[in-house]
Amino acid sequence: GGITTRKLSVTAEAIGLQTEKTYDGNTTTNVNGNTITGSNGLTGIVGKEKVSATVSCNYDSPAAGDRSITTTFGLSGDDSGNYCIDSLISNGKIKQIQLEVDNTKLPAIAATRKYDATTDVYLDGTSTKLSDYPLAANAVSGLINSEVVTVKSLAQPT
């Protein structure tokens, strides 16, 4: 029989994986690029052999919602050829980012209007519905990188 590699193990908890984050436009996690050793979560190393693992840990998509997180490990060190390690799959979540609208950039809204059996709100002095009014790009803050969103303005008359 031949000599086979020894399987190392690690848990998401041991490496400090945070499985929830706010949308930031990318798939990386808080532990991506970290190095782990026998002293901080890597178990199964024989004696004083020299082995460490570099963590590659990413969400399956940068989009907000329930996500899968895959963690893989690149082994290094003088004795790394004697070892192997399996990937980890974790459940995660990317929370939606909160955008802010500068209401000084909103158009004037008509204070009164004729009854038309709808709850539509109109711009002052026009027949344009508030919901059809495109907001200027500088009216919305909190966007990531060069992302673009379409904001539909809605209001409920009282």
C-alpha positions, -999 to +999 in steps of 0.1 A: +000+000+000+010+036-006+011+065+017-019+088+013-022+124+023-037+132+057-069+152+057-069+184+077-100+200+089-113+234+098-147+249+106-163+282+094-165+292+131-128+285+137-117+308+110-142+335+121-164+335+090-192+361+092-220+346+071-240+379+068-229+412+053-244+443+037-243+445-001-210+459-012-210+448-049-186+419-045-185+383-034-156+383-009-161+375+027-144+389+058-119+359+059-109+359+022-071+359+020-065+350+056-039+324+066-047+297+092-023+274+110-025+247+137-026+275+163-057+292+149-081+266+136-064+241+113-066+207+129-049+174+121-013+185+117+011+158+129+037+169+155+055+201+146+051+198+108+050+231+090+016+235+072-006+266+067-037+272+046-046+304+027-084+309+028-104+317-004-139+324+007-167+339-015-204+342-018-219+326-049-232+360-061-227+396-051-265+402-052-285+407-020-304+377-008-298+342+007-264+330-006-241+300-006-205+306+006-177+284-006-145+283+013-114+266-003-079+264+011-045+266-005-020+246+015+016+258+019+047+251+041+075+226+041+052+197+049+021+207+030+025+179+004+016+154+032-019+169+036-052+177+019-083+197+030-119+197+018-138+228+009-165+242+032-200+252+021-219+276+044-252+293+042-250+331+041-270+363+035-262+396+018-285+423+031-298+451+009-280+484+011-300+514+023-301+542-003-307+578+007-327+603-014-320+640-010-355+655-008-341+689-018-337+674-053-373+663-055-398+682-076-426+703-061-457+682-056-492+696-063-510+704-031-544+697-046-559+679-076-591+668-091-606+635-080-599+607-104-604+575-083-566+569-080-540+577-054-517+592-081-497+622-070-488+649-096-460+674-100-470+710-093-483+727-124-481+696-147-499+664-156-468+644-148-472+617-121-447+617-094-442+580-100-431+587-136-406+614-126-369+603-130-348+613-101-314+630-109-284+607-103-271+631-077-304+628-057-296+593-046-266+584-024-253+550-012-248+535-046-218+512-050-192+519-077-209+530-109-241+511-104-273+527-116-308+523-101-342+535-113-361+551-084-399+553-087-412+580-065-445+572-047-466+592-023-499+586-006-522+616-003-538+621+031 
